[in-house]
Every structure is written in structure tokens, then in C-alpha cells.
Amino acid sequence: MHEILIMTPGPTYVSERVRQALARPITNPDLDPDFYEFYKETARQLQKLLATKNDVLILNGEGILGLEAACASLIEPGDRVLCLENGIFGRGFGDFVKMYGGEAVYFTRDYRQPISPEELQEFLEQDSDFKFATVVHCETPSGLVNPVRELCPVLKKFGILTVVDSVSAIGGEPLLVDQWKIDIALGGSQKCLSAPPGLTFLSISADAWKAVLNRKKPIAAFYCNLALWKKWYEEKWFPYTQPISDIYGLREAVDLLLQDESRLERHRVLGEAVRGALLAAGLKLYPVEGFANTVSAVQVPEGVKVETILEAMLKKHRIMLAGAFDVLAGKVFRIGHMGENCREDKLYLTMKALDQVLRELGVSLSASLPLEFIARAGK
Ligand SMILES: *Cc1c(COP(=O)(O)O)cnc(C)c1O
């Protein structure tokens, strides 16, 4: 029995090298001075990936922890926070804001379109009294990317700190943290880095540190308290014992990703090839613009249930695709083409199986998915 090909938009395939790194002998991470150096070097590698000189922290929980930690550490009761919302994660950010006593003000736009920097500018000219704004780089459930490159400089111009959830984009979409003026950029281990779920990493700017450290009220959290991390290296002290094996795995994964200089090009070409093939066959994507190169959300063809597609893919072909949740439940299925899943051979097999499954379910396709994919991927 061969392994299942996991083509979901995270967690992604974990390579043998990363799995071996997870199995390395461990030391006591609180007491071993070499581990502090290893951790520092790992943070440096992540700085390269994020194109930033800002401090990088690794937190010991899955991607969501970073979103919550940013909110817990920045928000004081009554603070106004602007939540850019054109997707499920964008709206969800507001829930964390409220949980920590902030007032979430939503800048809500069409879920099928990227947020327009011009419209944001117009909005801010009327009201810009916000401590920070939350921006989702890639809306994973809908396969849509927002123009973070333009949105964050607009926000900063109005003196608003920028918190960007780039969990499903980092490593697969361009991201230049310093150049784009991102105060807190958030990533996770299980998306484009192709390490197992369990770690969050984030970069934090001098402006964001100031806001975190100069509060009137102390941060009402421990695990989500970023201030505790300010001097971890100088004082050789971690707030809690580090999951050393996970960090070995993450380090191997970031080293591998950085060695692959064609990573962004690979995501761009193969992402385009997947979309091109789906459209050529007559299928429809969920967004109308701003297509992500890390995940495609395909509208479920009429007369077919998403569960039926997913089940046939898994049972007959041993390929796992994903549905979606919340307002997109039942409306789309998703193909992850991020990190180690963004490979021509895996995507070819996926397209071949999907072609067969859809035809068997009576969906008429106007072209062959695998042939259309290969014609574009080879370019
Ligand atoms: C995956 C992801 C996260 C992390 O949360 P999950 O529990 O893995 O869903 C956060 N934000 C985005 C945009 C993600 O895609």
C-alpha cells in the first residue's frame, strides 16, 4: 500500500530530510548553550525567508497561535483595530481582537476580489484612529491573495501598525517584510515550509516592540505574551521549554526552502498551470482576481457534492484534496500547490485523477486536465 498523496493546502508533504531532522538526538534546550545558538541561527534563516532585519520569534503552537499572540500582546482594552476582511481568515482575525478587549472595525469587501489599496486609502482619510490593522496575505479557503505590498505602506502612512497573516503564503508568494513595512508577519510550519504542524514564526518590528513593551496594562496572557521573548537570547532564557524536535524539523525545512532559489518561480508557474488547466476544462475558480499561487479553490460543478469528489479522490486514487468551511462549505474544493506539494509530478497525478473522478461523476470537461496542465507546466 503506497502512501496517500496529501494535496491539501496545509499540512503539506514532509520530506524525508525533515523527518530525519525530527528524529535527531535531543538535548536539554533550556540548559544547553549550543541550542540557543542553533535557535538564533534558525531565526536568522527565517529572517532571510522574510526579507527582514526585524527580530524573528518561533512560538510553540500551530499557525493560529501567532494570530492570537499578536492580538493579545498589542491590544489594550478599548483599542480600535481595523480588520481587513475579504475572506474567512480576515473576518476571524476580528474574533481574536474582541477576545482581548479590542474594538474590531471591519473593512469588508467582496470575498472574490483582492482588497483595493485606493479604497483603503479613501476609507482611512475618513477614519484612521486604529492601533493596528490585520491583513491576510493569502485567504487559504478561497485561494485569493491580497496586495500586501501596497496595503501595508498605505496603513503605515496613517500611523497604523500592520499585522499580516502570511501563514499560507510565506515561501510560495513574494513577501518582503521590511520593504513592504510589515510590523508583524506571521507564518506557520505546515504550509509552504513543509514541516509538520506545531510551530508559528513571526517577525516583529521596532514599532511593534514599542507597542508591546510600553503598555498601560500588562498583557493578560503567558503563552501569547510576546514581551516575554524580548531578551531570550541575551539572557539565554526561554519562557518555557522549547519543543526541540519540532525546531530541528523547522530548521531543516527552512534550509531546504532557502536552497531552492526557484521556489517563487516554481509556485508561480505551477500555480498558473493548475489554474490554466482547470479553466481550459471548463471548471470555475472561486476568486475573479488575485489568484493565489499556493492554493486553488475550485467551484463545485453543478449536480455534484463536494464530499463525493473528495471521497472518490481519496478512495480510488489515494489523493487527498480539501473542501472548505464556514461560508464556503460545500461550495468549493481546494488543491494545495504549496511547498513540497508544488511539484510537477504530484500535480500531474492530481490532475489526472481529478479528470477521471469528475468524468465518472458525469461532469463534462471540455479538455483534459492532465494534458492541459503539462502543456503549461513545461514552459
Ligand atoms: C493555515 C492557516 C492558519 C493556521 O491555522 P490552521 O489551524 O492551520 O487553519 C492561519 N491563517 C491562514 C491564512 C492559514 O491558511
The ligand as a Gaussian input file, in Angstrom:
#p B3LYP/6-31G(d) Opt

LIG

0 1
 C       -3.370000      27.531000       7.904000
 C       -3.625000      28.926000       8.208000
 C       -3.535000      29.405000       9.514000
 C       -3.239000      28.468000      10.633000
 O       -4.367000      27.875000      11.096000
 P       -4.977000      26.430000      10.819000
 O       -5.462000      25.969000      12.119000
 O       -3.901000      25.549000      10.257000
 O       -6.098000      26.643000       9.838000
 C       -3.729000      30.749000       9.730000
 N       -4.013000      31.589000       8.715000
 C       -4.110000      31.172000       7.449000
 C       -4.422000      32.146000       6.369000
 C       -3.926000      29.816000       7.158000
 O       -4.015000      29.373000       5.906000

